[in-house]
Amino acid sequence: MQLYVGGLPLDAGEDELAQLFSGFDTVESVEIARDFQSGRSKGFGIVRMTDDAEAEKAIAQLNSTLLGGQKVMVTRVPDTLPGEFAVRQWLTENAREILIKVGIREKQTVLDYGCGPGTFTLAAAGIVGEGGKVYALDVRPHALERIREKASGEKIENIETILLDTSGFATGLDDEIIDVVLLYDVFHDIRDKQGLLKELYRVLRPDGILSVFPMHVGTAVTLDIMNEYGLFSLSNRCGPEGHQAASEVLNFKKSPRE
């Protein structure tokens, strides 16, 4: 099991984090999340434990305890593959620049599928401008409400939210009206991946882009899935310069219909 430990003192390192968990014998590794350029701590870390029962005990015992005079938060998070947690941070912190690199342009229409807190929704809305539009889709009503509040506060008027019915993948959008689909840190939650890809294929324009960050799935497995279904072909990929990770941003184009 993988645990998120937040609220860490900024001067705390791996040794201090390991000491916090010293009462548990099944700790596999500890990692402090750090800024790529400065190397400074971001105030949280990841602890991997080999025994789920022990991990649950660690959560119960350590959540809200003090480290360096600060109360820490310990919660469970989905397992990550090597290096991809840092890539997610890179994506979040450089959203606008990365989306431009992906291919989002002024006056385009974008679908943020599984938009979550709206980091990429808001960044895309700024890029496409008043002449463009961004659809923010999620299964969680509160996530969409937060995006509407943020958009209102920043006077952004080119975002439309879509509440997804959990019984399927239907977006409710017309055929071939989307220029770019963002599928970031979502693929692992989808059981019927072929069903989802068929819907995204339907709404994308013939020259559209499907941009995927397959966290918890990995680049290699994602490419195998795409090759198996034959709906999309890899156009390019990107990640933090000089950083190796199991998952990176993969940009696909639609394969021609047979």
C-alpha positions in Angstrom: 0.0 0.0 0.0 1.1 3.5 -0.7 0.5 6.3 1.9 0.5 10.1 1.4 2.0 12.0 4.3 1.2 15.7 4.1 1.9 18.7 6.3 5.6 17.9 6.7 8.1 20.6 7.8 9.9 21.9 4.8 13.3 21.0 6.3 12.2 17.4 7.0 14.0 14.8 4.8 13.7 11.1 4.1 15.4 10.2 7.4 12.8 12.1 9.5 10.0 10.6 7.5 11.5 7.1 8.0 11.8 7.8 11.7 8.1 8.7 11.9 7.3 5.2 10.5 10.0 3.4 12.5 7.5 1.5 14.6 6.3 -0.4 11.5 8.5 -3.3 10.0 6.9 -3.4 6.5 8.0 0.0 5.2 9.5 -0.5 1.8 10.5 3.0 0.9 10.0 6.7 1.8 10.2 9.6 -0.6 9.9 13.4 -0.1 8.3 15.2 -3.0 10.7 17.9 -4.2 10.8 20.7 -6.7 12.6 19.7 -9.9 14.8 22.8 -10.2 15.5 23.7 -6.6 15.3 20.3 -4.9 13.3 21.9 -2.0 10.7 19.9 -0.3 7.0 20.5 -1.2 5.9 19.6 2.3 4.6 16.1 1.6 6.0 12.6 0.9 5.1 9.1 -0.1 5.6 6.0 2.0 5.3 2.5 0.5 4.5 -0.4 2.8 4.4 -4.1 1.8 1.6 -5.1 4.2 -1.9 -3.5 3.8 -2.9 -4.3 7.4 0.2 -2.6 8.8 -0.4 0.3 6.5 -3.9 0.7 7.9 -2.5 0.7 11.4 0.0 3.3 10.4 -2.8 5.6 9.1 -4.7 5.1 12.4 -1.7 5.8 14.6 0.1 8.5 12.8 -2.6 10.6 11.2 -2.7 14.0 13.0 0.5 13.3 15.0 3.3 15.9 15.2 6.6 16.0 13.3 8.9 18.9 13.9 6.0 20.7 15.7 3.6 20.3 12.7 0.6 18.1 12.5 0.9 15.6 9.6 -1.9 14.0 7.6 -1.5 10.3 6.6 -3.9 8.8 4.1 -4.0 6.0 1.5 -3.3 6.8 -2.1 -3.4 4.5 -5.2 -0.1 2.7 -6.0 2.1 4.6 -8.4 4.7 3.3 -10.8 8.4 4.4 -10.6 8.8 8.2 -11.1 5.3 9.0 -12.2 4.3 10.9 -9.0 7.0 13.5 -9.9 5.6 13.6 -13.5 2.1 14.4 -12.1 3.6 17.2 -10.0 5.3 18.5 -13.1 2.0 18.4 -15.0 0.2 20.3 -12.3 2.8 23.0 -11.9 3.3 23.6 -15.6 -0.2 23.0 -16.9 -0.4 25.9 -19.4 3.0 25.3 -20.9 2.4 21.6 -21.3 -1.1 22.0 -22.8 0.4 24.4 -25.4 3.0 21.7 -26.1 0.3 19.1 -26.4 -1.3 21.2 -29.2 -4.1 23.2 -27.6 -4.6 26.5 -29.5 -6.7 29.6 -29.5 -10.4 29.1 -30.5 -10.3 25.3 -30.1 -12.8 23.1 -28.3 -11.4 20.9 -25.5 -12.8 18.1 -23.4 -11.2 17.5 -20.0 -12.5 14.0 -19.3 -12.3 13.3 -15.5 -11.4 17.0 -14.8 -11.1 16.6 -11.0 -10.2 20.0 -9.4 -10.0 21.7 -12.8 -6.3 22.4 -13.0 -6.2 21.5 -16.7 -9.7 22.8 -17.4 -8.8 26.3 -16.3 -5.4 26.3 -18.0 -7.0 25.1 -21.3 -9.8 27.8 -21.0 -7.1 30.4 -20.8 -5.4 29.1 -23.9 -8.4 28.7 -26.2 -9.7 32.2 -25.1 -13.1 33.7 -25.7 -13.4 32.1 -29.2 -12.9 28.6 -27.8 -14.6 26.3 -25.3 -13.7 23.8 -22.7 -16.0 21.0 -21.5 -15.2 19.8 -17.9 -16.6 16.3 -17.3 -16.6 14.4 -14.1 -18.7 11.9 -12.1 -18.4 14.0 -8.9 -20.9 16.9 -8.7 -18.8 18.7 -6.1 -15.8 18.7 -8.4 -17.8 20.4 -11.1 -19.2 22.9 -8.6 -15.7 23.9 -7.5 -14.8 24.5 -11.2 -17.8 26.7 -11.7 -16.9 28.7 -8.6 -13.3 29.1 -9.7 -14.4 30.1 -13.2 -16.9 32.6 -11.8 -14.3 34.1 -9.5 -11.8 34.5 -12.4 -14.5 35.7 -14.8 -13.9 32.8 -17.1 -17.0 32.2 -19.3 -15.9 29.6 -21.8 -16.2 26.5 -19.5 -19.2 24.2 -19.6 -19.5 21.3 -17.0 -20.8 17.9 -17.7 -21.9 15.4 -15.0 -21.1 11.9 -16.3 -23.6 9.2 -15.7 -21.6 6.4 -14.1 -23.5 3.7 -16.0 -21.6 4.5 -19.2 -19.2 6.8 -21.0 -21.6 9.0 -23.1 -20.5 12.6 -23.0 -23.7 13.9 -24.6 -21.6 15.8 -27.2 -22.1 15.8 -30.9 -19.8 13.8 -33.3 -16.4 15.2 -34.2 -16.6 18.6 -32.4 -13.6 18.3 -30.0 -10.1 19.3 -31.0 -8.3 18.0 -28.0 -9.3 15.5 -25.3 -7.4 15.4 -22.0 -7.4 12.1 -20.2 -5.0 12.8 -17.2 -4.8 10.4 -14.3 -8.1 8.8 -15.2 -7.3 5.7 -17.4 -6.7 3.4 -14.4 -10.2 4.0 -13.1 -11.8 2.8 -16.3 -12.6 -0.9 -16.6 -14.1 -0.8 -20.1 -11.3 1.0 -21.7 -12.4 0.1 -25.2 -15.9 1.6 -24.5 -14.3 4.9 -23.3 -11.9 5.1 -26.3 -14.8 4.5 -28.7 -16.7 7.5 -27.2 -13.6 9.7 -27.3 -13.0 8.7 -30.9 -16.5 9.7 -31.8 -16.3 13.2 -30.4 -12.8 14.0 -31.7 -12.4 15.7 -35.0 -10.5 13.8 -37.7 -7.4 15.7 -36.9 -8.0 15.8 -33.2 -5.6 14.9 -30.4 -6.1 12.5 -27.5 -3.7 13.4 -24.7 -3.2 10.8 -22.0 -1.3 10.7 -18.7 -1.7 7.0 -17.8 -0.8 7.3 -14.1 -1.0 3.9 -12.3 -1.1 2.2 -15.7 2.2 3.1 -17.3 3.3 4.0 -20.8 4.1 0.4 -22.0 0.7 -1.0 -21.0 -1.2 2.0 -22.4 0.5 1.6 -25.8 -0.4 -2.1 -25.8 -4.0 -1.2 -25.1 -4.1 1.4 -27.9 -2.5 -1.0 -30.4 -5.0 -3.7 -29.5 -8.1 -1.6 -30.1 -6.6 0.2 -33.2 -8.6 3.5 -32.7 -5.6 5.7 -32.0 -1.9 5.8 -33.0 0.9 7.5 -31.0 1.9 10.9 -32.3 4.4 12.0 -29.7 5.2 11.9 -26.0 6.6 14.3 -23.4 7.8 14.4 -19.8 10.1 16.4 -17.6 13.4 17.0 -19.2 16.0 14.5 -17.9 13.4 12.6 -15.8 12.7 8.9 -16.4 9.3 7.6 -15.3 7.0 4.6 -16.1 4.3 7.0 -17.2 4.6 10.1 -19.4 2.2 12.3 -21.4 1.2 10.4 -24.6 -0.5 12.2 -27.5 -2.5 10.2 -30.0 -4.1 10.9 -33.3 -7.2 9.1 -34.6 -6.6 6.1 -36.8 -8.5 6.2 -40.1 -11.7 4.2 -40.2 -11.5 0.9 -42.1 
